[in-house]
């Protein structure tokens, strides 16, 4: 019997496996995907949001605990557990040396990458390089890894005590016992049926989720999450809340990743299929707002929108992987995008007339705004008047969902408010404790790293408790 079983293969799972192994536990990691697709959504990441009180390595300036907390509080609208959020924030200030010990390397923030040079540590080679470094380290330390090993259910005893997991289906399912377990198998973003059930129909009779694209892995189906919820595990979060980004409508259904994101939203205007604006494009810095735009687009007719810029915006944002639709006039651009020219021109003329241009600065909350326009554009408002013009069709891109399992600082799965003695959870399966809604760049990796490390350490400690004592403790807790 193995000491610690880790279910999942992304950042949180790998952090848990490494920490448990460093603590002396024998570890088996089960990854649902084939080896070539290992790493879950982590393979599509780029950086980690980090607290730091002075310049450190590739991080410029300072980013205090209180500023980090204010940023998180703002994007979540208060839907966050402050104690757990601060735990994540503080952990982000000390995890990088441990990451480097396991082969992760950092590089300066890329030019045009969401103004994150001060707040985010970028992985050299991106998330795929981080995943590969962790797997190399895990295998060198003796962690057993099995691919193509999805887990659909687990066996639980009194008080939520973990007994075994089953990989495979039906009569061919293999039962794997362990003294402790970490669940880190992701959310349900690639489960089309569950998304449809969660989002339902809108007032137009549409099923919005049918038009969602999945930025992340196709293997996060939420099967184990659903099993745990049905088994009575305490839940957190709301099923329609997710890290959702406005991405290029031409992106693939799965695994489009960061390169499909459209980052010019704040530098122009966004209109829906009726050629009407519907939200303030310049509300705040893009790292704090890019992840609300997927949800905004999801609420529009047909779940489509169009980001419109002129040539003045070029060079001020990370260019997307696909070129935009280009035209020498706004009216011609409307035709190419399939938008009603009359309404489109009315929208753009109203916007251009409302712009009050001051000192434009795309790196600061400048004083360029609109006057008398609804919705307003509060920063970076300049007339779109310089040809050629560009348009990008947008669709909602789901990165990961926030419905998950409720935890405390021990990362233990809870049943009726009581912590399991040997079952822990990390990553997307519990991120909703910190992210009730909204997102800010890099915080998902902060959550996964912090709770992955906690869960791994806790699981290793739990594996040393004799099974009889653990069972007796669970019985006393239940009584």
C-alpha positions as CSV (number, residue, x, y, z in Angstrom):
1,X,0.0,0.0,0.0
2,X,1.3,3.5,-0.9
3,X,1.5,6.2,1.7
4,X,0.1,9.1,-0.3
5,X,-2.0,8.9,-3.4
6,X,-2.2,12.1,-5.5
7,X,-5.1,12.3,-8.0
8,X,-4.3,14.8,-10.7
9,X,-1.3,15.9,-12.8
10,X,-1.1,19.7,-12.8
11,X,0.7,22.2,-10.6
12,X,-1.3,21.5,-7.4
13,X,-0.9,17.8,-7.7
14,X,2.8,18.0,-8.5
15,X,3.4,20.3,-5.6
16,X,1.6,17.9,-3.3
17,X,3.5,14.9,-4.6
18,X,6.8,16.6,-4.2
19,X,6.1,17.8,-0.7
20,X,4.8,14.4,0.4
21,X,7.9,12.7,-1.0
22,X,10.2,15.2,0.6
23,X,8.5,14.4,3.9
24,X,9.5,10.7,3.5
25,X,6.2,9.3,2.2
26,X,5.9,6.9,-0.7
27,X,3.8,8.6,-3.4
28,X,1.8,7.5,-6.4
29,X,0.4,10.1,-8.8
30,X,-2.5,9.3,-11.1
31,X,-2.8,11.6,-14.2
32,X,-5.9,11.2,-16.3
33,X,-4.3,12.3,-19.6
34,X,-1.7,10.6,-21.8
35,X,1.9,11.7,-21.0
36,X,2.0,14.1,-24.0
37,X,-0.9,16.1,-22.5
38,X,0.1,15.9,-18.9
39,X,-0.1,18.9,-16.6
40,X,-3.7,19.9,-16.8
41,X,-4.2,23.6,-17.2
42,X,-0.8,24.3,-15.8
43,X,0.7,23.6,-19.3
44,X,-1.1,26.8,-20.5
45,X,0.1,29.1,-17.7
46,X,2.9,31.7,-17.7
47,X,3.3,33.1,-14.2
48,X,2.7,33.2,-10.5
49,X,1.4,36.3,-8.6
50,X,3.9,37.0,-5.9
51,X,4.0,39.1,-2.7
52,X,7.4,40.7,-2.2
53,X,8.6,43.6,0.0
54,X,11.6,44.4,-2.1
55,X,12.9,43.7,-5.7
56,X,13.5,40.0,-5.9
57,X,15.1,38.2,-8.8
58,X,13.0,39.0,-11.9
59,X,10.4,40.9,-9.9
60,X,10.6,44.7,-9.9
61,X,9.7,47.1,-7.1
62,X,7.5,45.8,-4.2
63,X,4.1,44.1,-3.9
64,X,2.9,44.1,-0.3
65,X,0.5,41.7,1.3
66,X,-2.0,44.5,1.7
67,X,-1.8,45.5,-2.0
68,X,-2.2,41.9,-3.1
69,X,-5.2,41.5,-0.8
70,X,-6.8,44.7,-2.1
71,X,-6.4,43.5,-5.7
72,X,-7.9,40.2,-4.8
73,X,-10.8,41.8,-2.8
74,X,-11.5,44.1,-5.7
75,X,-11.8,41.4,-8.4
76,X,-13.8,39.0,-6.2
77,X,-16.2,41.7,-4.9
78,X,-15.6,40.4,-1.4
79,X,-16.5,36.8,-2.3
80,X,-13.4,35.3,-0.8
81,X,-12.3,33.8,2.5
82,X,-9.9,36.4,3.8
83,X,-7.9,34.0,6.1
84,X,-7.3,31.5,3.3
85,X,-6.6,34.3,0.8
86,X,-4.0,35.8,3.1
87,X,-2.5,32.3,3.6
88,X,-2.1,32.1,-0.2
89,X,-0.6,35.6,-0.4
90,X,2.0,35.0,2.3
91,X,2.9,31.6,0.8
92,X,3.5,33.3,-2.6
93,X,6.4,35.2,-1.0
94,X,8.4,32.1,0.0
95,X,7.6,29.4,-2.6
96,X,10.0,30.5,-5.4
97,X,13.2,29.1,-3.8
98,X,11.4,25.7,-3.4
99,X,10.2,25.9,-7.0
100,X,13.7,26.6,-8.2
101,X,15.1,23.6,-6.2
102,X,12.7,21.5,-8.3
103,X,14.0,22.9,-11.6
104,X,11.7,25.8,-12.3
105,X,13.4,28.9,-13.7
106,X,12.1,32.5,-14.0
107,X,12.5,35.2,-16.5
108,X,11.5,38.9,-16.6
109,X,7.9,39.8,-17.6
110,X,7.4,39.9,-21.3
111,X,7.0,43.2,-23.0
112,X,3.3,44.0,-23.2
113,X,2.3,41.2,-20.9
114,X,-0.5,42.9,-18.9
115,X,1.7,45.3,-16.9
116,X,2.9,42.5,-14.6
117,X,6.6,43.1,-14.1
118,X,6.1,44.1,-10.5
119,X,3.4,41.6,-9.5
120,X,4.1,38.3,-11.3
121,X,7.0,36.0,-11.6
122,X,7.1,34.5,-15.2
123,X,8.3,30.9,-15.8
124,X,11.1,30.5,-18.3
125,X,9.6,28.4,-21.0
126,X,6.1,28.9,-19.7
127,X,3.8,26.5,-17.9
128,X,4.9,23.5,-20.0
129,X,8.5,23.9,-18.8
130,X,7.3,24.2,-15.2
131,X,5.3,20.9,-15.6
132,X,8.3,19.1,-17.2
133,X,10.6,20.4,-14.4
134,X,8.3,19.1,-11.7
135,X,7.8,15.7,-13.3
136,X,11.5,15.3,-13.7
137,X,12.1,16.2,-10.1
138,X,9.2,13.9,-8.9
139,X,10.5,10.9,-10.9
140,X,14.1,11.5,-9.6
141,X,12.8,11.5,-6.0
142,X,11.0,8.2,-6.6
143,X,7.4,9.4,-7.1
144,X,5.5,6.8,-9.1
145,X,3.6,8.3,-12.0
146,X,0.8,6.6,-14.0
147,X,-0.8,8.2,-17.1
148,X,-4.1,7.4,-18.7
149,X,-5.4,6.8,-15.2
150,X,-8.6,8.9,-14.6
151,X,-10.3,8.4,-11.2
152,X,-14.1,8.5,-11.2
153,X,-14.8,7.5,-7.6
154,X,-13.2,6.8,-4.2
155,X,-14.0,4.6,-1.3
156,X,-14.7,6.5,2.0
157,X,-15.0,5.4,5.5
158,X,-16.5,7.0,8.6
159,X,-15.9,10.7,8.9
160,X,-14.8,11.0,5.3
161,X,-11.7,8.8,5.9
162,X,-10.1,7.9,2.6
163,X,-9.7,4.2,1.9
164,X,-9.1,3.6,-1.8
165,X,-9.6,5.1,-5.3
166,X,-10.8,3.4,-8.4
167,X,-9.2,4.0,-11.8
168,X,-10.8,2.6,-14.9
169,X,-14.5,1.7,-15.3
170,X,-16.8,-1.2,-14.7
171,X,-15.4,-4.6,-14.0
172,X,-12.0,-3.4,-15.2
173,X,-11.7,-0.8,-12.5
174,X,-8.6,-1.1,-10.4
175,X,-8.8,-0.4,-6.7
176,X,-5.8,1.4,-5.3
177,X,-5.5,1.8,-1.5
178,X,-3.4,4.5,0.2
179,X,-2.9,5.7,3.8
180,X,-3.8,9.3,2.7
181,X,-4.9,11.0,-0.5
182,X,-4.8,14.4,-2.2
183,X,-7.5,15.3,-4.7
184,X,-6.2,17.7,-7.4
185,X,-8.1,16.6,-10.5
186,X,-9.4,20.0,-11.6
187,X,-12.8,21.6,-12.2
188,X,-15.5,20.6,-14.7
189,X,-14.8,23.1,-17.5
190,X,-14.5,20.5,-20.2
191,X,-17.8,18.8,-19.2
192,X,-20.2,20.2,-21.8
193,X,-23.3,18.6,-20.2
194,X,-22.5,20.0,-16.7
195,X,-21.8,23.5,-18.2
196,X,-25.2,23.3,-20.0
197,X,-27.0,22.3,-16.8
198,X,-25.3,25.1,-14.8
199,X,-25.9,27.9,-17.3
200,X,-29.3,26.8,-18.5
201,X,-31.2,28.9,-21.1
202,X,-31.1,32.7,-21.4
203,X,-34.1,35.0,-22.2
204,X,-33.5,34.4,-25.9
205,X,-33.9,30.7,-25.5
206,X,-30.2,30.1,-26.1
207,X,-28.0,27.7,-24.2
208,X,-25.0,30.0,-23.7
209,X,-22.6,27.3,-22.8
210,X,-23.0,25.6,-26.2
211,X,-20.9,28.5,-27.6
212,X,-18.2,28.4,-24.9
213,X,-14.7,27.5,-25.9
214,X,-12.4,25.8,-23.4
215,X,-9.0,27.5,-23.0
216,X,-7.6,24.7,-20.9
217,X,-7.4,20.9,-20.9
218,X,-10.0,18.6,-22.3
219,X,-9.4,16.2,-19.4
220,X,-11.0,18.3,-16.6
221,X,-14.5,16.8,-16.7
222,X,-15.2,17.2,-13.0
223,X,-16.2,13.5,-12.6
224,X,-14.3,13.2,-9.3
225,X,-15.6,16.5,-8.1
226,X,-19.2,15.5,-8.8
227,X,-18.6,12.2,-7.0
228,X,-17.3,14.0,-3.9
229,X,-20.2,16.5,-3.9
230,X,-22.7,13.6,-4.2
231,X,-20.8,11.8,-1.3
232,X,-21.6,14.7,1.0
233,X,-18.4,16.7,0.9
234,X,-18.9,20.3,1.9
235,X,-19.0,22.6,-1.2
236,X,-17.9,26.1,-2.0
237,X,-18.7,28.4,-4.9
238,X,-21.3,28.7,-7.6
239,X,-21.3,26.6,-10.8
240,X,-21.5,29.4,-13.3
241,X,-18.5,31.3,-11.7
242,X,-15.3,30.6,-13.5
243,X,-12.1,32.1,-14.9
244,X,-13.6,33.1,-18.2
245,X,-11.7,35.1,-20.8
246,X,-12.8,36.7,-24.0
247,X,-10.8,34.8,-26.6
248,X,-10.6,34.7,-30.4
249,X,-13.7,33.1,-31.8
250,X,-11.5,31.1,-34.1
251,X,-9.8,29.3,-31.2
252,X,-10.0,25.5,-31.0
253,X,-12.6,24.0,-28.7
254,X,-9.9,22.8,-26.2
255,X,-6.4,23.7,-25.2
256,X,-6.2,27.1,-26.9
257,X,-4.3,28.5,-24.0
258,X,-3.0,32.0,-23.5
259,X,-2.2,32.7,-27.2
260,X,-6.0,32.8,-28.0
261,X,-6.7,35.7,-25.6
262,X,-7.4,39.1,-27.1
263,X,-5.6,41.8,-25.1
264,X,-6.6,45.0,-27.0
265,X,-10.0,45.4,-25.3
266,X,-9.0,48.3,-23.1
267,X,-7.5,50.2,-26.1
268,X,-10.7,50.3,-28.2
269,X,-14.3,49.5,-27.9
270,X,-16.2,46.2,-27.7
271,X,-19.6,45.8,-29.4
272,X,-22.0,42.8,-29.4
273,X,-23.7,41.2,-32.4
274,X,-26.2,44.1,-32.5
275,X,-23.2,46.5,-32.9
276,X,-23.8,48.0,-29.4
277,X,-21.4,48.6,-26.6
278,X,-22.3,46.9,-23.3
279,X,-19.5,47.5,-20.7
280,X,-16.7,49.9,-19.8
281,X,-13.6,48.7,-21.7
282,X,-11.3,51.0,-19.6
283,X,-12.6,50.2,-16.1
284,X,-9.2,49.1,-14.7
285,X,-5.8,47.6,-15.7
286,X,-6.2,44.6,-17.9
287,X,-4.7,42.1,-15.4
288,X,-7.6,42.8,-13.1
289,X,-10.3,42.8,-15.8
290,X,-9.4,40.4,-18.6
291,X,-11.0,37.5,-16.8
292,X,-14.4,39.2,-16.5
293,X,-14.8,39.6,-20.3
294,X,-15.6,36.0,-21.0
295,X,-18.6,36.2,-18.7
296,X,-19.7,39.5,-20.2
297,X,-19.6,38.0,-23.7
298,X,-21.4,35.0,-22.5
299,X,-24.3,37.3,-21.5
300,X,-24.6,38.8,-25.0
301,X,-26.8,37.5,-27.9
302,X,-25.2,34.5,-29.5
303,X,-22.3,34.7,-27.0
304,X,-20.2,36.7,-29.4
305,X,-18.7,40.2,-29.4
306,X,-16.2,42.2,-31.4
307,X,-13.1,44.1,-30.1
308,X,-12.5,47.1,-32.4
309,X,-9.3,49.2,-32.5
310,X,-7.5,51.5,-34.8
311,X,-3.9,51.8,-35.7
312,X,-3.0,53.9,-32.7
313,X,-3.3,50.8,-30.5
314,X,-0.8,48.7,-32.4
315,X,2.3,47.9,-30.4
316,X,0.7,48.5,-27.0
317,X,-0.7,45.0,-26.4
318,X,0.4,41.4,-26.8
319,X,-0.6,40.5,-30.4
320,X,-2.9,37.5,-30.6
321,X,-2.0,34.4,-32.6
322,X,-4.5,35.1,-35.3
323,X,-4.5,38.4,-37.3
324,X,-7.5,40.6,-36.9
325,X,-10.0,41.5,-39.6
326,X,-8.6,44.7,-41.3
327,X,-10.3,47.5,-43.2
328,X,-9.5,51.0,-44.3
329,X,-12.8,52.5,-42.9
330,X,-15.0,51.7,-40.0
331,X,-18.0,51.1,-42.3
332,X,-16.0,48.6,-44.3
333,X,-14.9,46.9,-41.1
334,X,-18.6,46.5,-40.1
335,X,-19.3,44.8,-43.4
336,X,-16.4,42.4,-43.0
337,X,-17.5,41.5,-39.5
338,X,-21.1,41.0,-40.5
339,X,-22.4,43.8,-38.3
340,X,-25.2,46.2,-39.4
341,X,-23.2,49.2,-40.8
342,X,-25.8,51.8,-39.7
343,X,-25.9,50.7,-36.1
344,X,-22.2,50.1,-36.0
345,X,-21.4,53.6,-37.3
346,X,-23.9,55.2,-34.8
347,X,-22.1,53.4,-31.9
348,X,-18.7,54.4,-33.1
349,X,-19.6,58.0,-33.8
350,X,-21.2,58.3,-30.4
351,X,-18.1,56.9,-28.8
352,X,-15.7,59.1,-30.8
353,X,-17.7,62.2,-30.0
354,X,-17.8,61.4,-26.3
355,X,-14.0,61.0,-25.9
356,X,-12.2,63.5,-23.7
357,X,-8.6,63.0,-24.5
358,X,-6.1,64.1,-21.9
359,X,-2.7,62.5,-21.3
360,X,-2.9,59.1,-22.8
361,X,-0.8,56.5,-21.0
362,X,-1.7,52.8,-21.5
363,X,0.6,51.9,-18.5
364,X,-1.4,54.0,-16.0
365,X,-5.0,54.8,-15.1
366,X,-4.9,57.9,-17.3
367,X,-7.4,60.8,-17.6
368,X,-8.7,59.9,-21.1
369,X,-12.4,59.2,-20.6
370,X,-15.8,59.6,-22.2
371,X,-18.4,62.2,-21.2
372,X,-22.1,61.6,-21.4
373,X,-21.9,58.1,-22.8
374,X,-23.5,55.0,-21.4
375,X,-21.7,52.8,-20.7
376,X,-18.8,55.1,-20.0
377,X,-15.2,54.4,-20.8
378,X,-13.3,55.6,-17.8
379,X,-9.6,55.3,-19.0
380,X,-7.7,55.1,-22.3
381,X,-10.6,56.6,-24.3
382,X,-9.4,57.9,-27.6
383,X,-11.4,58.3,-30.8
384,X,-11.0,55.5,-33.3
385,X,-10.0,57.6,-36.2
386,X,-6.7,56.3,-37.7
387,X,-6.9,53.7,-40.5
388,X,-6.5,50.9,-40.9
389,X,-9.0,49.6,-38.4
390,X,-9.0,46.1,-36.9
391,X,-11.7,43.8,-35.5
392,X,-11.5,40.6,-33.5
393,X,-14.5,38.3,-33.0
394,X,-14.7,37.1,-29.4
395,X,-16.2,34.1,-27.7
396,X,-16.2,33.1,-24.0
397,X,-13.1,31.0,-23.1
398,X,-13.4,29.0,-19.9
399,X,-10.1,28.3,-18.1
400,X,-11.4,26.7,-15.0
401,X,-14.6,26.6,-12.9
402,X,-14.9,27.8,-9.2
403,X,-17.4,25.3,-7.8
404,X,-15.4,23.1,-5.5
405,X,-14.8,21.6,-2.1
406,X,-14.7,23.7,1.1
407,X,-11.5,23.7,3.1
408,X,-9.7,25.3,6.0
409,X,-6.0,26.1,6.3
410,X,-5.2,22.3,6.6
411,X,-6.5,21.7,3.0
412,X,-8.6,18.8,4.5
413,X,-11.9,17.9,2.7
414,X,-14.8,18.5,5.0
415,X,-18.0,16.6,5.6
416,X,-20.7,18.3,7.6
417,X,-18.1,20.8,8.9
418,X,-15.7,18.2,10.1
419,X,-12.3,17.6,8.5
420,X,-11.4,14.3,7.0
421,X,-8.4,12.7,8.8
422,X,-6.6,11.7,5.6
423,X,-8.2,13.2,2.5
424,X,-7.0,16.6,1.2
425,X,-7.7,18.8,-1.8
426,X,-5.8,21.4,-3.8
427,X,-5.9,23.5,-6.9
428,X,-9.0,24.1,-9.0
429,X,-11.0,21.6,-6.9
430,X,-10.9,24.1,-4.0
431,X,-10.0,27.4,-5.6
432,X,-13.5,28.8,-5.0
433,X,-12.6,29.2,-1.4
434,X,-10.4,32.1,-2.5
435,X,-12.1,33.0,-5.8
436,X,-15.8,33.4,-5.4
437,X,-15.8,35.3,-8.6
438,X,-13.4,37.3,-10.8
439,X,-9.7,36.8,-11.3
440,X,-6.4,38.6,-11.4
441,X,-3.4,37.3,-13.4
442,X,-1.4,34.6,-11.8
443,X,-3.5,34.0,-8.7
444,X,-4.6,30.5,-9.8
445,X,-1.0,29.3,-9.7
446,X,-0.6,31.0,-6.3
447,X,-3.6,29.1,-4.9
448,X,-2.5,25.8,-6.5
449,X,1.1,26.1,-5.3
450,X,0.2,27.1,-1.7
451,X,-2.5,24.5,-1.2
452,X,-0.7,21.8,-3.1
453,X,2.3,22.1,-0.8
454,X,0.0,22.2,2.3
455,X,-2.0,19.2,1.1
456,X,1.1,17.2,0.4
457,X,2.7,17.9,3.8
458,X,-0.6,17.1,5.6
459,X,-1.1,13.9,3.6
460,X,2.4,12.7,4.5
461,X,1.7,13.4,8.2
462,X,-1.6,11.6,8.0
463,X,-0.1,8.6,6.4
464,X,2.0,8.1,9.5
465,X,-1.0,7.8,11.8
466,X,-1.9,4.1,12.3
467,X,-5.1,3.2,10.5
468,X,-6.8,2.0,13.6
469,X,-6.1,5.2,15.4
470,X,-7.4,7.2,12.4
471,X,-10.6,5.1,12.3
472,X,-11.1,5.6,16.0
473,X,-10.6,9.3,15.7
474,X,-13.1,9.5,12.8
475,X,-15.7,7.6,15.0
476,X,-15.2,10.0,17.9
477,X,-15.6,13.0,15.5
478,X,-18.8,11.5,14.1
479,X,-20.2,10.9,17.5
